[in-house]
Amino acid sequence: MRGSKPGATSDGGQDTAAVPVSQSFHIAAHEIAARPLEPGLYLVSTPIGNLGDMTIRGLETLAGADIIACEDTRVSRVLLDRFGIATRPHAYHEHNAERVGPKLMEALEAGRSVALISDAGTPLVSDPGYRISQTAIEAGIAVIPVPGASAPMAALVASGLPSDAFLFAGFLPTKDKARRERYGRFATTEATLMFFESPNRLAASLKSAAEVLGADRPAAVCRELTKAYEEIRRGTLGELAVQYEDEAVRGEIVLVIGPGTTPAPSNEDADAMLTRLAADLPAGKAATEAARLTGLPRKQLYARLLAMKAASPEGGA
């Protein structure tokens, strides 16, 4: 029943069957009633630094939910206290997911509403929330996004780099060899790349990126976004690597790197493709299709195909 106090488990944790103390939240001196939620799993975005970025819908969802699941109750309690939400959050993170996840699913299957939040930003982005989300979807339970702050999106729009196509690849590996391999995997991806990186590894990571992806490739280091010491540095990977080489930095970092380009195929590869296509298509259509696949000029490919046919033993027949 609503209005009861959250219980405790024998291991000192919280009983996920407990329900909120109240259904309201505060904005300044105003108390606002929250409507009860339909049963389901609500993925609620929270601020990445500035608490003023919390959305009204997010507050209403947290205040109206039967259960709030979070990564770190101490971090989430700051947010909840700031807006007068009395519900006690339940810890759900990578270390207790196997134990707590089934309890959350029991609550969902019993028709309760569960709001899932991360320490900052949008749930399921580099956190274990995707596990409970996948399980809920498989069980036919509604999964409802409540969008808001996102560090990768904030960094993307602040970087000044192309935003028509982008790829967020999470945390970079801690070891240099693995980090270089990760960069190499996306070297020709024709989309702006975004990575989370530790401040302790930023200098080494930029150096590796410049060597693997090219020192002239545009990039941006976005640090402490929305916080008091927010900093955005833009330049080439080579320039940024030099800037951070001997500089100690702190805080949370999103590294944004401009899109790559697919290298043009060699003459041998282009000839092989033309030969395969010309076996089934007229010369003009073969050249058109090869141009679409390679990005090379159709006129150039058509001329190349005619020259190949003329030099063949059949004499171009």
Secondary structure, DSSP 8 states (H G I E B T S, - for coil): -TT----B-TTS-B-TT---S-SEEEETTEEEE-----SEEEEE-B-SS-GGG--HHHHHHHHH-SEEEES-HHHHHHHHHHTT-----EE--TTTHHHHHHHHHHHHHTT-EEEE--SSBSTTSSSTHHHHHHHHHHTT--EEEE----HHHHHHHHHTS--SSEEEEEE--SSHHHHHHHHHHTTT-SSEEEEEE-GGGHHHHHHHHHHHH-TTSEEEEEESTTSTT-EEEEEEHHHHHHHHTT----S-EEEEE---------HHHHHHHHHHHHTTS-HHHHHHHHHHHH---HHHHHHHHHHHHHHSTTTT-
